Amino acid sequence: MKTLADFKNKLIVGNKLKLQRFENIEGLWKEDLKMSLTREISKVMSTKFALATEDKGKMVDSYCDYPKKHEYTFIDDNTIEIILHRVKLVYSFVG
């Protein structure tokens, strides 16, 4: 991926994103949280997308606004690094 449009084109309902890294960048937590979580894309809209998330035994939508130019970097053709609210998220498309 080279542009945000490339990222948006890959956001197709039913596709999956894997959270590769969830990192504190400004002292928000005492230590970085590292997790590997794969979630299905449940909605794609003009200003945001949603990932299906389990909450208390029910599937709900967890929304993410598209990042602004200064908030993201592409690592490779399937991976994006997003920095929002003092947190670095690294997502990769699965499959």
N, C-alpha and C positions, 0 to 999 in steps of 0.2 A: 504494500500500500504506500502511496506517495502523497495522497491528498485526503482531506476529510470526506470528499465525495466518494473516494474508493472505499473508505470505511463504511459510509452509509449504504453503499451498494451491496456490501456483504451482510448487512443487517437484514436478514430475512426471517420472518416468523417461522419458528421451528428449528432454525440453526442454533448452535450452542456456542457459548463463550466460556472459556475457562479462566478463572481468576488465578494468575500465576503468582502475583505478589500484591500485598496490601501493606504499605510501609508508612510509618510515621516519619514526617520530614521536618517537623518543627517542635518537637517536644510534647506532642499531644498525649502520648502514652510513655510510660517508662521504658518500654522496649518495643521493637518492631513486631508486628504480627505477621506471620507467614502462614498462608493457607493455600490450599488447592481446592477450589470449588468450581464445579461446572454447572451452568444454568442455561435454560432454554430461553431464547428470545421470544417474548410473548406479544409484544406490540412494537410497531415502528411508526413514529409520527414525524411531523416536519421539524419539531424542535427538540424531541427527546425520544428515547426508546425505553422499553421495559423488559426486565428479566423476571421469569417466573421464580418465585421464592416461597419456600415453605415457612409458614408462621402459625404456630400452635395447631399443627396438623392440617391446615388449609393452605392451598396454593393462592398466593396473592402476587400482584405486580409490584416490582421494585423499580422505580423510574430513575433514569440517568439523563440529564441534559447533555446535548452534544457539546463537547469542549470547544473553547475558543482557541484560536491559533497558538497563543502562548501557553496553553494548558496541555498540549499533547505532543508526542514524538512517536514516530513509527520505528519500531525495532527491526521488523522484517515484513514480508508480505502478509503475514497473518497476525501480527502482534502490535498492539498500541499501548503506549504508556501515557496515562492521564494523571495530571496533578490537579486535584480539586480540594479546596478547604484544608490545606496542610497535610493531605494524604496522597501518596503515590499509588495508583492502581495500574497493574499490568495485566491486560486481557489478551488472550489468544483465541482465534476461532478454532473450533474443533471439527475435524472431518473434512 
